[in-house]
């Protein structure tokens, strides 16, 4: 059975809402974790100071080995 454009649009919208909900939950968990883990708090401070974009983050953690 093929879906109509409207059905596909509703499906995409539902996925978008679910993804945003998961992103908000992850942000909340990350904030809680950061508050309780001094090492993570320091790492967050250092990354914030570097002002790296998400594309640059993997470069900051390249493993030379």
mmCIF file of the N, C-alpha and C atoms, coordinates in Angstrom:
data_MODEL
# 
_entry.id   MODEL 
# 
loop_
_atom_site.group_PDB 
_atom_site.id 
_atom_site.type_symbol 
_atom_site.label_atom_id 
_atom_site.label_alt_id 
_atom_site.label_comp_id 
_atom_site.label_asym_id 
_atom_site.label_entity_id 
_atom_site.label_seq_id 
_atom_site.pdbx_PDB_ins_code 
_atom_site.Cartn_x 
_atom_site.Cartn_y 
_atom_site.Cartn_z 
_atom_site.occupancy 
_atom_site.B_iso_or_equiv 
_atom_site.pdbx_formal_charge 
_atom_site.auth_seq_id 
_atom_site.auth_comp_id 
_atom_site.auth_asym_id 
_atom_site.auth_atom_id 
_atom_site.pdbx_PDB_model_num 
ATOM 1   N N  . UNK A 1 1  ? 0.835  -1.176 0.000  1.00 0.00 ? 1  UNK A N  1 
ATOM 2   C CA . UNK A 1 1  ? 0.000  0.000  0.000  1.00 0.00 ? 1  UNK A CA 1 
ATOM 3   C C  . UNK A 1 1  ? 0.885  1.247  0.000  1.00 0.00 ? 1  UNK A C  1 
ATOM 4   N N  . UNK A 1 2  ? 0.633  2.140  -0.911 1.00 0.00 ? 2  UNK A N  1 
ATOM 5   C CA . UNK A 1 2  ? 1.417  3.367  -0.966 1.00 0.00 ? 2  UNK A CA 1 
ATOM 6   C C  . UNK A 1 2  ? 0.778  4.431  -0.084 1.00 0.00 ? 2  UNK A C  1 
ATOM 7   N N  . UNK A 1 3  ? 1.628  5.265  0.461  1.00 0.00 ? 3  UNK A N  1 
ATOM 8   C CA . UNK A 1 3  ? 1.150  6.329  1.339  1.00 0.00 ? 3  UNK A CA 1 
ATOM 9   C C  . UNK A 1 3  ? 0.916  7.592  0.526  1.00 0.00 ? 3  UNK A C  1 
ATOM 10  N N  . UNK A 1 4  ? -0.047 8.374  0.952  1.00 0.00 ? 4  UNK A N  1 
ATOM 11  C CA . UNK A 1 4  ? -0.291 9.656  0.300  1.00 0.00 ? 4  UNK A CA 1 
ATOM 12  C C  . UNK A 1 4  ? 0.758  10.650 0.790  1.00 0.00 ? 4  UNK A C  1 
ATOM 13  N N  . UNK A 1 5  ? 0.844  11.769 0.106  1.00 0.00 ? 5  UNK A N  1 
ATOM 14  C CA . UNK A 1 5  ? 1.795  12.807 0.528  1.00 0.00 ? 5  UNK A CA 1 
ATOM 15  C C  . UNK A 1 5  ? 1.485  13.270 1.950  1.00 0.00 ? 5  UNK A C  1 
ATOM 16  N N  . UNK A 1 6  ? 0.210  13.386 2.255  1.00 0.00 ? 6  UNK A N  1 
ATOM 17  C CA . UNK A 1 6  ? -0.180 13.837 3.589  1.00 0.00 ? 6  UNK A CA 1 
ATOM 18  C C  . UNK A 1 6  ? 0.248  12.819 4.649  1.00 0.00 ? 6  UNK A C  1 
ATOM 19  N N  . UNK A 1 7  ? 0.048  11.538 4.381  1.00 0.00 ? 7  UNK A N  1 
ATOM 20  C CA . UNK A 1 7  ? 0.453  10.493 5.324  1.00 0.00 ? 7  UNK A CA 1 
ATOM 21  C C  . UNK A 1 7  ? 1.963  10.490 5.525  1.00 0.00 ? 7  UNK A C  1 
ATOM 22  N N  . UNK A 1 8  ? 2.712  10.663 4.444  1.00 0.00 ? 8  UNK A N  1 
ATOM 23  C CA . UNK A 1 8  ? 4.179  10.727 4.565  1.00 0.00 ? 8  UNK A CA 1 
ATOM 24  C C  . UNK A 1 8  ? 4.601  11.951 5.368  1.00 0.00 ? 8  UNK A C  1 
ATOM 25  N N  . UNK A 1 9  ? 3.902  13.071 5.130  1.00 0.00 ? 9  UNK A N  1 
ATOM 26  C CA . UNK A 1 9  ? 4.225  14.294 5.867  1.00 0.00 ? 9  UNK A CA 1 
ATOM 27  C C  . UNK A 1 9  ? 3.960  14.104 7.362  1.00 0.00 ? 9  UNK A C  1 
ATOM 28  N N  . UNK A 1 10 ? 2.825  13.477 7.698  1.00 0.00 ? 10 UNK A N  1 
ATOM 29  C CA . UNK A 1 10 ? 2.525  13.216 9.108  1.00 0.00 ? 10 UNK A CA 1 
ATOM 30  C C  . UNK A 1 10 ? 3.549  12.268 9.720  1.00 0.00 ? 10 UNK A C  1 
ATOM 31  N N  . UNK A 1 11 ? 3.976  11.285 8.965  1.00 0.00 ? 11 UNK A N  1 
ATOM 32  C CA . UNK A 1 11 ? 4.980  10.349 9.465  1.00 0.00 ? 11 UNK A CA 1 
ATOM 33  C C  . UNK A 1 11 ? 6.309  11.063 9.718  1.00 0.00 ? 11 UNK A C  1 
ATOM 34  N N  . UNK A 1 12 ? 6.716  11.916 8.795  1.00 0.00 ? 12 UNK A N  1 
ATOM 35  C CA . UNK A 1 12 ? 7.960  12.683 8.983  1.00 0.00 ? 12 UNK A CA 1 
ATOM 36  C C  . UNK A 1 12 ? 7.843  13.612 10.182 1.00 0.00 ? 12 UNK A C  1 
ATOM 37  N N  . UNK A 1 13 ? 6.676  14.245 10.325 1.00 0.00 ? 13 UNK A N  1 
ATOM 38  C CA . UNK A 1 13 ? 6.463  15.139 11.461 1.00 0.00 ? 13 UNK A CA 1 
ATOM 39  C C  . UNK A 1 13 ? 6.545  14.369 12.780 1.00 0.00 ? 13 UNK A C  1 
ATOM 40  N N  . UNK A 1 14 ? 5.938  13.192 12.823 1.00 0.00 ? 14 UNK A N  1 
ATOM 41  C CA . UNK A 1 14 ? 5.983  12.370 14.038 1.00 0.00 ? 14 UNK A CA 1 
ATOM 42  C C  . UNK A 1 14 ? 7.421  11.971 14.368 1.00 0.00 ? 14 UNK A C  1 
ATOM 43  N N  . UNK A 1 15 ? 8.196  11.616 13.348 1.00 0.00 ? 15 UNK A N  1 
ATOM 44  C CA . UNK A 1 15 ? 9.602  11.266 13.574 1.00 0.00 ? 15 UNK A CA 1 
ATOM 45  C C  . UNK A 1 15 ? 10.389 12.470 14.071 1.00 0.00 ? 15 UNK A C  1 
ATOM 46  N N  . UNK A 1 16 ? 10.128 13.637 13.490 1.00 0.00 ? 16 UNK A N  1 
ATOM 47  C CA . UNK A 1 16 ? 10.816 14.860 13.885 1.00 0.00 ? 16 UNK A CA 1 
ATOM 48  C C  . UNK A 1 16 ? 10.521 15.174 15.354 1.00 0.00 ? 16 UNK A C  1 
ATOM 49  N N  . UNK A 1 17 ? 9.251  15.040 15.751 1.00 0.00 ? 17 UNK A N  1 
ATOM 50  C CA . UNK A 1 17 ? 8.868  15.298 17.142 1.00 0.00 ? 17 UNK A CA 1 
ATOM 51  C C  . UNK A 1 17 ? 9.573  14.312 18.074 1.00 0.00 ? 17 UNK A C  1 
ATOM 52  N N  . UNK A 1 18 ? 9.614  13.047 17.682 1.00 0.00 ? 18 UNK A N  1 
ATOM 53  C CA . UNK A 1 18 ? 10.268 12.028 18.502 1.00 0.00 ? 18 UNK A CA 1 
ATOM 54  C C  . UNK A 1 18 ? 11.768 12.303 18.629 1.00 0.00 ? 18 UNK A C  1 
ATOM 55  N N  . UNK A 1 19 ? 12.403 12.679 17.531 1.00 0.00 ? 19 UNK A N  1 
ATOM 56  C CA . UNK A 1 19 ? 13.838 12.983 17.556 1.00 0.00 ? 19 UNK A CA 1 
ATOM 57  C C  . UNK A 1 19 ? 14.110 14.176 18.460 1.00 0.00 ? 19 UNK A C  1 
ATOM 58  N N  . UNK A 1 20 ? 13.288 15.217 18.363 1.00 0.00 ? 20 UNK A N  1 
ATOM 59  C CA . UNK A 1 20 ? 13.480 16.387 19.221 1.00 0.00 ? 20 UNK A CA 1 
ATOM 60  C C  . UNK A 1 20 ? 13.278 16.043 20.690 1.00 0.00 ? 20 UNK A C  1 
ATOM 61  N N  . UNK A 1 21 ? 12.303 15.186 20.979 1.00 0.00 ? 21 UNK A N  1 
ATOM 62  C CA . UNK A 1 21 ? 12.074 14.750 22.351 1.00 0.00 ? 21 UNK A CA 1 
ATOM 63  C C  . UNK A 1 21 ? 13.297 14.005 22.885 1.00 0.00 ? 21 UNK A C  1 
ATOM 64  N N  . UNK A 1 22 ? 13.837 13.105 22.070 1.00 0.00 ? 22 UNK A N  1 
ATOM 65  C CA . UNK A 1 22 ? 15.032 12.364 22.482 1.00 0.00 ? 22 UNK A CA 1 
ATOM 66  C C  . UNK A 1 22 ? 16.220 13.299 22.673 1.00 0.00 ? 22 UNK A C  1 
ATOM 67  N N  . UNK A 1 23 ? 16.356 14.295 21.799 1.00 0.00 ? 23 UNK A N  1 
ATOM 68  C CA . UNK A 1 23 ? 17.457 15.253 21.926 1.00 0.00 ? 23 UNK A CA 1 
ATOM 69  C C  . UNK A 1 23 ? 17.338 16.042 23.225 1.00 0.00 ? 23 UNK A C  1 
ATOM 70  N N  . UNK A 1 24 ? 16.119 16.447 23.580 1.00 0.00 ? 24 UNK A N  1 
ATOM 71  C CA . UNK A 1 24 ? 15.916 17.176 24.831 1.00 0.00 ? 24 UNK A CA 1 
ATOM 72  C C  . UNK A 1 24 ? 16.237 16.298 26.036 1.00 0.00 ? 24 UNK A C  1 
ATOM 73  N N  . UNK A 1 25 ? 15.829 15.035 25.978 1.00 0.00 ? 25 UNK A N  1 
ATOM 74  C CA . UNK A 1 25 ? 16.140 14.111 27.077 1.00 0.00 ? 25 UNK A CA 1 
ATOM 75  C C  . UNK A 1 25 ? 17.643 13.916 27.207 1.00 0.00 ? 25 UNK A C  1 
ATOM 76  N N  . UNK A 1 26 ? 18.328 13.773 26.083 1.00 0.00 ? 26 UNK A N  1 
ATOM 77  C CA . UNK A 1 26 ? 19.776 13.602 26.111 1.00 0.00 ? 26 UNK A CA 1 
ATOM 78  C C  . UNK A 1 26 ? 20.452 14.836 26.691 1.00 0.00 ? 26 UNK A C  1 
ATOM 79  N N  . UNK A 1 27 ? 19.967 16.013 26.302 1.00 0.00 ? 27 UNK A N  1 
ATOM 80  C CA . UNK A 1 27 ? 20.534 17.251 26.835 1.00 0.00 ? 27 UNK A CA 1 
ATOM 81  C C  . UNK A 1 27 ? 20.335 17.321 28.347 1.00 0.00 ? 27 UNK A C  1 
ATOM 82  N N  . UNK A 1 28 ? 19.159 16.930 28.818 1.00 0.00 ? 28 UNK A N  1 
ATOM 83  C CA . UNK A 1 28 ? 18.876 16.930 30.249 1.00 0.00 ? 28 UNK A CA 1 
ATOM 84  C C  . UNK A 1 28 ? 19.788 15.950 30.983 1.00 0.00 ? 28 UNK A C  1 
ATOM 85  N N  . UNK A 1 29 ? 19.921 14.743 30.439 1.00 0.00 ? 29 UNK A N  1 
ATOM 86  C CA . UNK A 1 29 ? 20.800 13.754 31.069 1.00 0.00 ? 29 UNK A CA 1 
ATOM 87  C C  . UNK A 1 29 ? 22.247 14.225 31.079 1.00 0.00 ? 29 UNK A C  1 
ATOM 88  N N  . UNK A 1 30 ? 22.675 14.837 29.985 1.00 0.00 ? 30 UNK A N  1 
ATOM 89  C CA . UNK A 1 30 ? 24.044 15.346 29.908 1.00 0.00 ? 30 UNK A CA 1 
ATOM 90  C C  . UNK A 1 30 ? 24.264 16.432 30.949 1.00 0.00 ? 30 UNK A C  1 
ATOM 91  N N  . UNK A 1 31 ? 23.284 17.331 31.105 1.00 0.00 ? 31 UNK A N  1 
ATOM 92  C CA . UNK A 1 31 ? 23.401 18.383 32.114 1.00 0.00 ? 31 UNK A CA 1 
ATOM 93  C C  . UNK A 1 31 ? 23.490 17.791 33.521 1.00 0.00 ? 31 UNK A C  1 
ATOM 94  N N  . UNK A 1 32 ? 22.654 16.800 33.802 1.00 0.00 ? 32 UNK A N  1 
ATOM 95  C CA . UNK A 1 32 ? 22.699 16.158 35.123 1.00 0.00 ? 32 UNK A CA 1 
ATOM 96  C C  . UNK A 1 32 ? 24.036 15.475 35.355 1.00 0.00 ? 32 UNK A C  1 
ATOM 97  N N  . UNK A 1 33 ? 24.515 14.766 34.343 1.00 0.00 ? 33 UNK A N  1 
ATOM 98  C CA . UNK A 1 33 ? 25.785 14.059 34.450 1.00 0.00 ? 33 UNK A CA 1 
ATOM 99  C C  . UNK A 1 33 ? 26.915 15.050 34.680 1.00 0.00 ? 33 UNK A C  1 
ATOM 100 N N  . UNK A 1 34 ? 26.901 16.142 33.915 1.00 0.00 ? 34 UNK A N  1 
ATOM 101 C CA . UNK A 1 34 ? 27.957 17.138 34.023 1.00 0.00 ? 34 UNK A CA 1 
ATOM 102 C C  . UNK A 1 34 ? 27.999 17.733 35.427 1.00 0.00 ? 34 UNK A C  1 
ATOM 103 N N  . UNK A 1 35 ? 26.845 17.942 36.027 1.00 0.00 ? 35 UNK A N  1 
ATOM 104 C CA . UNK A 1 35 ? 26.795 18.520 37.370 1.00 0.00 ? 35 UNK A CA 1 
ATOM 105 C C  . UNK A 1 35 ? 27.393 17.598 38.419 1.00 0.00 ? 35 UNK A C  1 
ATOM 106 N N  . UNK A 1 36 ? 27.303 16.287 38.189 1.00 0.00 ? 36 UNK A N  1 
ATOM 107 C CA . UNK A 1 36 ? 27.748 15.334 39.203 1.00 0.00 ? 36 UNK A CA 1 
ATOM 108 C C  . UNK A 1 36 ? 29.118 14.731 38.921 1.00 0.00 ? 36 UNK A C  1 
ATOM 109 N N  . UNK A 1 37 ? 29.710 15.050 37.799 1.00 0.00 ? 37 UNK A N  1 
ATOM 110 C CA . UNK A 1 37 ? 31.006 14.468 37.447 1.00 0.00 ? 37 UNK A CA 1 
ATOM 111 C C  . UNK A 1 37 ? 32.010 15.598 37.215 1.00 0.00 ? 37 UNK A C  1 
ATOM 112 N N  . UNK A 1 38 ? 32.920 15.844 38.173 1.00 0.00 ? 38 UNK A N  1 
ATOM 113 C CA . UNK A 1 38 ? 33.868 16.949 38.054 1.00 0.00 ? 38 UNK A CA 1 
ATOM 114 C C  . UNK A 1 38 ? 34.733 16.865 36.794 1.00 0.00 ? 38 UNK A C  1 
ATOM 115 N N  . UNK A 1 39 ? 35.148 15.649 36.430 1.00 0.00 ? 39 UNK A N  1 
ATOM 116 C CA . UNK A 1 39 ? 35.988 15.496 35.244 1.00 0.00 ? 39 UNK A CA 1 
ATOM 117 C C  . UNK A 1 39 ? 35.215 15.895 33.984 1.00 0.00 ? 39 UNK A C  1 
ATOM 118 N N  . UNK A 1 40 ? 33.969 15.495 33.910 1.00 0.00 ? 40 UNK A N  1 
ATOM 119 C CA . UNK A 1 40 ? 33.142 15.857 32.761 1.00 0.00 ? 40 UNK A CA 1 
ATOM 120 C C  . UNK A 1 40 ? 32.866 17.356 32.744 1.00 0.00 ? 40 UNK A C  1 
ATOM 121 N N  . UNK A 1 41 ? 32.670 17.935 33.931 1.00 0.00 ? 41 UNK A N  1 
ATOM 122 C CA . UNK A 1 41 ? 32.467 19.386 34.013 1.00 0.00 ? 41 UNK A CA 1 
ATOM 123 C C  . UNK A 1 41 ? 33.671 20.123 33.448 1.00 0.00 ? 41 UNK A C  1 
ATOM 124 N N  . UNK A 1 42 ? 34.879 19.665 33.810 1.00 0.00 ? 42 UNK A N  1 
ATOM 125 C CA . UNK A 1 42 ? 36.105 20.286 33.321 1.00 0.00 ? 42 UNK A CA 1 
ATOM 126 C C  . UNK A 1 42 ? 36.226 20.123 31.810 1.00 0.00 ? 42 UNK A C  1 
ATOM 127 N N  . UNK A 1 43 ? 35.921 18.932 31.303 1.00 0.00 ? 43 UNK A N  1 
ATOM 128 C CA . UNK A 1 43 ? 35.996 18.693 29.862 1.00 0.00 ? 43 UNK A CA 1 
ATOM 129 C C  . UNK A 1 43 ? 35.011 19.604 29.125 1.00 0.00 ? 43 UNK A C  1 
ATOM 130 N N  . UNK A 1 44 ? 33.814 19.757 29.689 1.00 0.00 ? 44 UNK A N  1 
ATOM 131 C CA . UNK A 1 44 ? 32.818 20.630 29.061 1.00 0.00 ? 44 UNK A CA 1 
ATOM 132 C C  . UNK A 1 44 ? 33.320 22.068 29.033 1.00 0.00 ? 44 UNK A C  1 
ATOM 133 N N  . UNK A 1 45 ? 33.924 22.498 30.133 1.00 0.00 ? 45 UNK A N  1 
ATOM 134 C CA . UNK A 1 45 ? 34.472 23.854 30.188 1.00 0.00 ? 45 UNK A CA 1 
ATOM 135 C C  . UNK A 1 45 ? 35.537 24.056 29.113 1.00 0.00 ? 45 UNK A C  1 
ATOM 136 N N  . UNK A 1 46 ? 36.428 23.072 28.985 1.00 0.00 ? 46 UNK A N  1 
ATOM 137 C CA . UNK A 1 46 ? 37.499 23.173 27.988 1.00 0.00 ? 46 UNK A CA 1 
ATOM 138 C C  . UNK A 1 46 ? 36.934 23.210 26.570 1.00 0.00 ? 46 UNK A C  1 
ATOM 139 N N  . UNK A 1 47 ? 35.960 22.362 26.286 1.00 0.00 ? 47 UNK A N  1 
ATOM 140 C CA . UNK A 1 47 ? 35.362 22.351 24.946 1.00 0.00 ? 47 UNK A CA 1 
ATOM 141 C C  . UNK A 1 47 ? 34.600 23.642 24.674 1.00 0.00 ? 47 UNK A C  1 
ATOM 142 N N  . UNK A 1 48 ? 33.930 24.161 25.696 1.00 0.00 ? 48 UNK A N  1 
ATOM 143 C CA . UNK A 1 48 ? 33.206 25.413 25.528 1.00 0.00 ? 48 UNK A CA 1 
ATOM 144 C C  . UNK A 1 48 ? 34.187 26.542 25.241 1.00 0.00 ? 48 UNK A C  1 
ATOM 145 N N  . UNK A 1 49 ? 35.326 26.511 25.921 1.00 0.00 ? 49 UNK A N  1 
ATOM 146 C CA . UNK A 1 49 ? 36.345 27.536 25.684 1.00 0.00 ? 49 UNK A CA 1 
ATOM 147 C C  . UNK A 1 49 ? 36.889 27.463 24.264 1.00 0.00 ? 49 UNK A C  1 
ATOM 148 N N  . UNK A 1 50 ? 36.982 26.248 23.716 1.00 0.00 ? 50 UNK A N  1 
ATOM 149 C CA . UNK A 1 50 ? 37.492 26.091 22.354 1.00 0.00 ? 50 UNK A CA 1 
ATOM 150 C C  . UNK A 1 50 ? 36.488 26.554 21.311 1.00 0.00 ? 50 UNK A C  1 
ATOM 151 N N  . UNK A 1 51 ? 35.196 26.570 21.694 1.00 0.00 ? 51 UNK A N  1 
ATOM 152 C CA . UNK A 1 51 ? 34.115 26.960 20.789 1.00 0.00 ? 51 UNK A CA 1 
ATOM 153 C C  . UNK A 1 51 ? 34.169 26.173 19.483 1.00 0.00 ? 51 UNK A C  1 
ATOM 154 N N  . UNK A 1 52 ? 34.248 24.852 19.605 1.00 0.00 ? 52 UNK A N  1 
ATOM 155 C CA . UNK A 1 52 ? 34.286 24.001 18.423 1.00 0.00 ? 52 UNK A CA 1 
ATOM 156 C C  . UNK A 1 52 ? 32.880 23.740 17.912 1.00 0.00 ? 52 UNK A C  1 
ATOM 157 N N  . UNK A 1 53 ? 32.764 23.653 16.610 1.00 0.00 ? 53 UNK A N  1 
ATOM 158 C CA . UNK A 1 53 ? 31.489 23.262 16.022 1.00 0.00 ? 53 UNK A CA 1 
ATOM 159 C C  . UNK A 1 53 ? 31.376 21.745 16.120 1.00 0.00 ? 53 UNK A C  1 
ATOM 160 N N  . UNK A 1 54 ? 30.163 21.190 15.973 1.00 0.00 ? 54 UNK A N  1 
ATOM 161 C CA . UNK A 1 54 ? 30.018 19.730 16.035 1.00 0.00 ? 54 UNK A CA 1 
ATOM 162 C C  . UNK A 1 54 ? 30.899 18.997 15.028 1.00 0.00 ? 54 UNK A C  1 
ATOM 163 N N  . UNK A 1 55 ? 31.146 19.591 13.880 1.00 0.00 ? 55 UNK A N  1 
ATOM 164 C CA . UNK A 1 55 ? 32.004 18.943 12.884 1.00 0.00 ? 55 UNK A CA 1 
ATOM 165 C C  . UNK A 1 55 ? 33.461 18.922 13.327 1.00 0.00 ? 55 UNK A C  1 
ATOM 166 N N  . UNK A 1 56 ? 33.862 19.878 14.150 1.00 0.00 ? 56 UNK A N  1 
ATOM 167 C CA . UNK A 1 56 ? 35.244 19.945 14.603 1.00 0.00 ? 56 UNK A CA 1 
ATOM 168 C C  . UNK A 1 56 ? 35.501 19.060 15.821 1.00 0.00 ? 56 UNK A C  1 
ATOM 169 N N  . UNK A 1 57 ? 34.460 18.675 16.543 1.00 0.00 ? 57 UNK A N  1 
ATOM 170 C CA . UNK A 1 57 ? 34.645 17.896 17.764 1.00 0.00 ? 57 UNK A CA 1 
ATOM 171 C C  . UNK A 1 57 ? 35.440 16.619 17.561 1.00 0.00 ? 57 UNK A C  1 
ATOM 172 N N  . UNK A 1 58 ? 35.171 15.824 16.519 1.00 0.00 ? 58 UNK A N  1 
ATOM 173 C CA . UNK A 1 58 ? 35.989 14.615 16.356 1.00 0.00 ? 58 UNK A CA 1 
ATOM 174 C C  . UNK A 1 58 ? 37.478 14.932 16.225 1.00 0.00 ? 58 UNK A C  1 
ATOM 175 N N  . UNK A 1 59 ? 37.809 16.076 15.657 1.00 0.00 ? 59 UNK A N  1 
ATOM 176 C CA . UNK A 1 59 ? 39.212 16.459 15.517 1.00 0.00 ? 59 UNK A CA 1 
ATOM 177 C C  . UNK A 1 59 ? 39.852 16.704 16.879 1.00 0.00 ? 59 UNK A C  1 
ATOM 178 N N  . UNK A 1 60 ? 39.055 17.176 17.831 1.00 0.00 ? 60 UNK A N  1 
ATOM 179 C CA . UNK A 1 60 ? 39.585 17.458 19.165 1.00 0.00 ? 60 UNK A CA 1 
ATOM 180 C C  . UNK A 1 60 ? 39.915 16.177 19.919 1.00 0.00 ? 60 UNK A C  1 
ATOM 181 N N  . UNK A 1 61 ? 39.340 15.064 19.501 1.00 0.00 ? 61 UNK A N  1 
ATOM 182 C CA . UNK A 1 61 ? 39.540 13.809 20.209 1.00 0.00 ? 61 UNK A CA 1 
ATOM 183 C C  . UNK A 1 61 ? 40.244 12.760 19.365 1.00 0.00 ? 61 UNK A C  1 
ATOM 184 N N  . UNK A 1 62 ? 40.925 13.181 18.315 1.00 0.00 ? 62 UNK A N  1 
ATOM 185 C CA . UNK A 1 62 ? 41.637 12.208 17.485 1.00 0.00 ? 62 UNK A CA 1 
ATOM 186 C C  . UNK A 1 62 ? 42.640 11.441 18.332 1.00 0.00 ? 62 UNK A C  1 
ATOM 187 N N  . UNK A 1 63 ? 42.608 10.138 18.198 1.00 0.00 ? 63 UNK A N  1 
ATOM 188 C CA . UNK A 1 63 ? 43.527 9.276  18.922 1.00 0.00 ? 63 UNK A CA 1 
ATOM 189 C C  . UNK A 1 63 ? 44.753 9.045  18.039 1.00 0.00 ? 63 UNK A C  1 
ATOM 190 N N  . UNK A 1 64 ? 45.951 9.436  18.487 1.00 0.00 ? 64 UNK A N  1 
ATOM 191 C CA . UNK A 1 64 ? 47.132 9.289  17.637 1.00 0.00 ? 64 UNK A CA 1 
ATOM 192 C C  . UNK A 1 64 ? 47.543 7.838  17.422 1.00 0.00 ? 64 UNK A C  1 
ATOM 193 N N  . UNK A 1 65 ? 46.977 6.921  18.193 1.00 0.00 ? 65 UNK A N  1 
ATOM 194 C CA . UNK A 1 65 ? 47.377 5.521  18.069 1.00 0.00 ? 65 UNK A CA 1 
ATOM 195 C C  . UNK A 1 65 ? 46.474 4.832  17.128 1.00 0.00 ? 65 UNK A C  1 
# 
